[in-house]
Amino acid sequence: MTPPDDVRVIDTGAPRAEARLKIIDCDVHPSMRSAADLKPFLSRRWREHLETYGLRLPVPFTGCYPYPKATPALSRVDAWPPNGGPPGSDLDFMRAQLLDAYDISHGILHVLGPSGMDQRNQEFGVAVCRAVNEWQVATWTGPEQRLRGSIVVPGEDAAAAVKEVEHWAGHPRFAQVSMVTHTIEPLGRRRYWPVYAAAAAHRLPVGLHTSGYNGHAVTASGWSSFYVEEHHEVAMSQQAVLVSLVCEGVFAEFPSLKAVIVEAGFAWVPSLAWRLDQHWARMRDEVPHLKRPPSEYIRENMWFTTQPMDEPERARDLRAVINWIGWDRLLFATDYPHWDFDDPLHAFKIRMSERERRMVFAENARRVYGLA
């Protein structure tokens, strides 16, 4: 007799070589060797601005990022390329460590820095976004057909962001629009709606990767004392993003919009949706634009990458969570080359059917991003 699922050694259900399932990795981080990599893609004016004033974030730090995970380079100790560049800066090394090693058919790039959306000088930020997008094509998605870029936009300047989407829409090497999530105002506010309208019009998902510096702490009350706090609170900030998008009516206004929450896990989704539905039932007169319970918008318009993978003690609890969210809502991600990388061979501690495995590791992402 087979012992219960929560006490036996679990077959992870992850793709194996003999199954020949090609994986789609929905969170891969390319890096520049330095800010100088931007220069070939900047006009003379902005090259000189970069050389004179540098990249200026709206935070009281000049030599490092305030989020501890970003120092140094966020990454696995074995991810430093032999050519001396930072992790994620060498395409051949990425091929060897990730694309070839795990039979990745497509990798969705998320550029964390430099970020044009975070620049104090917003006009310079517009130029940085264009430069980063051109750099993605020239350095990554052009030479490597398995990679797809994310259109980074200066989201605090909605008109400029729309122009950036329009410039790249239809380009075969981009899979989505990318916005930072630690923004000046909650992302559901109407100041950001033109970006969502443009993304929906061009059938581009919006990738919301935990990122950005708005000059404030991730928490609602100030800076954390410890790294362990801040690392956990980043996922909580993504929950706030979800609530804002739903309650402000983004999906009611743009029903075809696809939003992907990246690098926040997913086990929190059911409880958040239950509570939000309860609040909506009692206060729906305040939000008449929400014609249906919030959970329905979540199930229809939102997807979640799996990294960092949630691992409850009992495997059956993880299955119950996924059953509620929907197996079609999860997109596998490694977070390469960061130190909390999720190895596709070991990420899931539950037995998965062949259909479930194919959905999570490939087919869901293929449908969301329109990949061939």
C-alpha positions in Angstrom: 0.0 0.0 0.0 1.3 3.4 -0.9 1.7 5.7 2.2 -0.2 9.0 2.3 1.1 11.9 0.1 2.2 14.0 3.1 4.5 11.4 4.7 6.2 9.5 1.9 9.2 10.7 -0.1 7.8 12.8 -2.9 8.6 12.5 -6.6 9.0 16.1 -7.5 7.3 15.7 -10.8 9.9 18.1 -12.3 10.9 17.6 -15.9 13.4 14.8 -16.5 15.7 14.3 -19.4 13.9 11.3 -20.7 10.6 13.2 -20.8 12.2 15.8 -23.1 9.8 18.5 -21.9 11.3 21.9 -22.9 10.9 24.4 -20.1 9.8 28.1 -20.3 11.6 30.1 -17.6 9.6 33.2 -16.9 12.2 35.1 -14.8 15.7 35.4 -16.1 17.9 38.3 -15.1 20.5 39.7 -17.5 23.0 42.2 -16.2 25.3 44.9 -17.7 28.9 44.7 -16.9 28.6 48.3 -15.9 26.5 51.4 -16.6 28.9 52.1 -19.5 27.1 49.4 -21.5 24.3 51.9 -21.9 26.4 54.4 -23.7 26.2 53.0 -27.3 22.4 53.2 -27.0 22.2 56.8 -25.7 22.3 60.1 -27.5 25.3 62.3 -27.0 23.4 64.5 -24.6 22.4 61.6 -22.4 25.9 59.9 -22.6 27.3 63.1 -21.2 24.6 63.2 -18.5 25.4 59.7 -17.5 29.1 60.4 -17.3 28.6 63.6 -15.3 25.7 62.8 -13.0 25.3 59.0 -13.2 22.2 57.0 -12.4 20.4 58.7 -9.6 17.7 56.7 -7.7 15.1 58.4 -5.4 16.7 56.9 -2.3 19.3 58.3 0.1 22.1 55.9 -1.1 24.7 56.7 -3.7 27.0 53.6 -3.8 24.6 50.7 -3.3 21.0 49.6 -3.4 19.0 49.8 -0.1 17.7 46.3 -0.5 20.3 44.0 1.0 19.7 41.2 -1.5 21.1 43.4 -4.2 24.5 43.5 -2.5 26.6 42.0 -3.9 24.9 41.2 -7.2 22.0 39.1 -5.7 23.6 36.0 -7.0 24.7 32.4 -6.6 28.4 32.0 -5.8 28.9 29.9 -8.9 27.1 32.4 -11.2 30.1 34.7 -11.7 31.3 34.3 -15.3 34.9 33.3 -16.0 35.3 36.5 -18.0 35.1 38.6 -14.8 31.8 40.3 -15.3 28.9 40.2 -12.8 26.4 37.4 -12.7 24.0 37.4 -15.6 26.3 39.5 -17.9 27.8 36.7 -20.1 25.4 35.1 -22.6 27.6 32.0 -23.2 27.8 31.4 -19.5 24.0 31.8 -19.2 23.6 29.3 -22.0 25.8 26.8 -20.2 24.3 27.2 -16.7 20.7 27.7 -17.6 19.4 27.4 -21.2 21.4 24.2 -22.1 21.6 22.7 -18.7 17.8 22.6 -18.2 16.6 22.5 -21.8 15.0 25.9 -21.7 13.0 26.6 -24.8 12.3 30.2 -23.9 13.6 32.5 -21.2 11.7 35.7 -20.3 14.1 38.5 -19.4 13.5 40.9 -16.5 16.1 43.7 -16.4 16.3 45.0 -12.8 18.9 47.6 -13.4 19.5 50.2 -14.5 15.9 51.2 -14.3 14.6 54.2 -16.2 11.4 54.2 -14.2 13.4 54.9 -11.0 15.4 57.9 -12.2 15.0 61.2 -10.4 15.4 62.9 -13.7 12.4 61.5 -15.6 13.5 62.8 -19.0 16.8 60.9 -18.5 14.7 57.9 -17.4 12.9 57.9 -20.7 16.2 57.7 -22.5 17.4 54.9 -20.2 14.4 52.8 -20.9 14.9 53.1 -24.7 18.6 52.3 -24.2 17.9 49.2 -22.0 15.4 47.9 -24.6 17.9 48.3 -27.4 20.6 46.7 -25.3 18.3 43.7 -24.7 17.9 43.1 -28.4 21.5 43.8 -29.3 23.1 41.7 -26.5 20.6 39.0 -25.6 17.5 38.4 -27.7 19.1 39.0 -31.0 22.0 36.6 -30.6 20.0 34.0 -28.6 16.7 33.0 -30.1 15.5 31.3 -26.9 15.4 34.6 -25.1 12.6 37.1 -25.1 12.8 40.6 -23.7 10.5 42.7 -21.5 9.7 46.2 -22.7 10.9 48.4 -19.8 8.9 51.6 -19.6 9.2 54.9 -17.7 5.9 54.2 -16.0 5.8 57.4 -13.9 5.5 59.3 -17.2 2.5 57.5 -18.7 2.7 59.3 -22.1 6.3 58.4 -22.5 5.7 54.9 -21.4 3.0 54.5 -24.0 5.4 55.8 -26.7 7.9 53.1 -25.6 5.2 50.4 -25.8 4.2 51.6 -29.3 7.8 51.7 -30.5 8.4 48.0 -29.6 4.9 46.5 -30.0 5.0 43.7 -32.6 8.7 43.2 -32.3 9.3 39.5 -32.2 12.0 39.6 -29.6 9.7 41.1 -26.8 7.2 39.1 -24.9 5.6 41.7 -22.5 5.7 45.1 -20.9 7.6 45.4 -17.7 6.9 47.9 -14.9 8.6 48.2 -11.5 6.2 47.7 -8.5 7.6 50.0 -5.8 6.1 53.1 -7.5 5.2 56.6 -6.5 1.5 55.7 -6.2 -0.2 52.3 -6.0 -0.2 50.7 -9.5 -3.9 50.6 -9.8 -4.1 54.4 -9.9 -5.4 56.0 -13.0 -2.1 57.7 -13.7 -0.8 54.3 -14.9 -3.9 53.3 -16.9 -2.6 54.5 -20.3 0.2 52.0 -20.0 -2.3 49.2 -19.4 -4.5 50.4 -22.2 -1.5 50.3 -24.6 -0.4 46.8 -23.4 -4.0 45.4 -23.8 -4.3 47.0 -27.2 -1.2 45.2 -28.4 -2.1 42.0 -26.5 1.1 42.3 -24.4 1.0 41.0 -20.8 2.3 43.3 -18.1 5.1 41.7 -16.1 5.1 43.1 -12.5 8.5 42.0 -11.1 9.2 43.0 -7.5 11.5 45.9 -8.0 11.9 49.6 -7.9 12.8 52.4 -5.6 10.3 55.1 -4.8 12.2 56.7 -1.9 10.2 54.8 0.7 10.6 51.6 2.7 8.9 48.4 1.5 6.9 48.3 4.7 4.0 50.6 5.5 5.8 52.0 8.5 9.5 52.4 7.9 12.8 50.6 7.2 13.2 47.0 8.5 15.8 46.1 11.1 16.9 42.9 9.5 17.4 41.5 6.0 15.1 38.5 6.8 12.2 41.0 7.4 12.8 43.0 4.2 13.2 39.8 2.1 9.8 38.6 3.3 8.1 42.0 3.0 8.9 42.2 -0.7 6.3 39.5 -1.3 3.9 41.4 0.8 4.4 44.5 -1.3 3.3 42.4 -4.3 0.1 41.5 -2.6 -0.6 45.2 -2.3 0.0 45.5 -6.0 -2.6 42.9 -6.7 -5.2 44.5 -4.4 -4.6 47.9 -6.0 -5.0 46.6 -9.5 -8.2 44.8 -8.7 -9.9 47.3 -6.4 -9.0 50.4 -8.5 -10.8 48.7 -11.4 -7.9 48.1 -13.8 -9.3 44.7 -15.0 -12.9 45.9 -15.0 -11.7 48.7 -17.4 -9.3 46.4 -19.4 -10.8 42.9 -19.3 -8.4 41.5 -21.8 -5.3 42.7 -19.9 -3.0 40.0 -18.6 -0.9 40.7 -15.5 1.9 38.5 -14.2 3.1 38.8 -10.6 6.8 37.9 -10.7 9.0 36.7 -7.8 6.5 36.8 -4.9 5.5 33.1 -4.6 1.8 32.3 -4.8 0.6 30.4 -1.7 -0.8 33.7 -0.3 -3.2 34.1 -3.2 -6.2 32.1 -1.8 -6.3 33.7 1.6 -6.0 37.2 0.1 -8.8 36.5 -2.4 -11.1 35.1 0.3 -10.7 38.2 2.5 -11.0 40.6 -0.4 -14.2 38.9 -1.5 -15.6 39.3 2.0 -14.7 43.0 2.1 -16.2 43.5 -1.3 -19.4 41.8 -0.3 -19.8 44.3 2.6 -18.6 47.4 0.9 -19.4 46.9 -2.8 -21.3 50.2 -2.9 -17.9 52.0 -2.6 -16.6 50.3 -5.7 -19.5 50.0 -8.1 -17.0 49.5 -10.9 -16.4 46.0 -9.6 -19.3 44.0 -11.0 -18.0 40.7 -9.7 -16.1 39.4 -6.7 -12.4 40.3 -6.7 -11.4 36.6 -6.8 -13.0 36.4 -10.3 -10.8 39.1 -11.7 -7.8 37.5 -10.1 -8.6 34.1 -11.7 -9.2 35.6 -15.1 -6.6 38.4 -15.4 -3.6 37.4 -13.2 -0.8 34.8 -13.4 1.9 34.1 -10.8 5.5 32.8 -11.3 6.4 30.0 -9.0 9.7 31.4 -7.6 10.4 31.7 -4.7 8.7 28.3 -4.4 6.4 27.9 -1.4 7.1 24.6 0.5 4.5 23.7 3.2 5.4 20.8 5.4 2.6 18.7 3.9 2.7 18.2 0.2 -1.1 17.9 0.0 -1.4 21.5 1.4 0.6 22.8 -1.6 -1.7 20.8 -3.9 -4.8 22.3 -2.3 -3.4 25.8 -2.8 -2.7 25.2 -6.5 -6.0 23.6 -7.0 -7.7 26.8 -5.7 -5.6 29.2 -7.7 -5.8 27.0 -10.8 -3.0 25.0 -12.5 -3.4 27.2 -15.5 -2.4 30.3 -13.4 1.2 29.3 -12.6 4.3 30.0 -14.7 7.6 28.3 -13.8 10.5 30.6 -13.0 14.1 30.0 -11.8 15.2 33.6 -10.9 18.6 32.9 -12.5 21.3 33.9 -11.5 20.1 34.9 -8.1 21.0 33.1 -4.9 17.4 31.9 -4.3 17.4 30.2 -7.7 14.7 27.5 -8.1 16.1 24.4 -9.8 13.4 23.0 -12.1 14.5 19.4 -11.1 13.7 20.1 -7.4 11.4 23.0 -7.1 8.1 21.1 -6.7 7.8 18.7 -3.7 4.5 17.2 -5.0 3.7 14.5 -7.5 2.4 16.0 -10.6 0.4 14.5 -13.5 1.9 14.8 -16.9 -0.8 17.4 -17.8 -0.1 19.5 -14.7 3.6 19.3 -15.3 3.3 20.5 -18.9 1.0 23.3 -17.9 3.3 24.7 -15.2 6.6 24.2 -16.9 5.6 25.3 -20.4 2.1 25.5 -21.7 0.7 28.2 -19.4 3.6 30.5 -20.4 3.2 29.6 -24.0 -0.4 30.8 -24.0 0.2 33.9 -21.8 3.1 35.2 -23.9 2.0 33.9 -27.3 5.1 31.8 -27.8 5.4 29.5 -30.8 
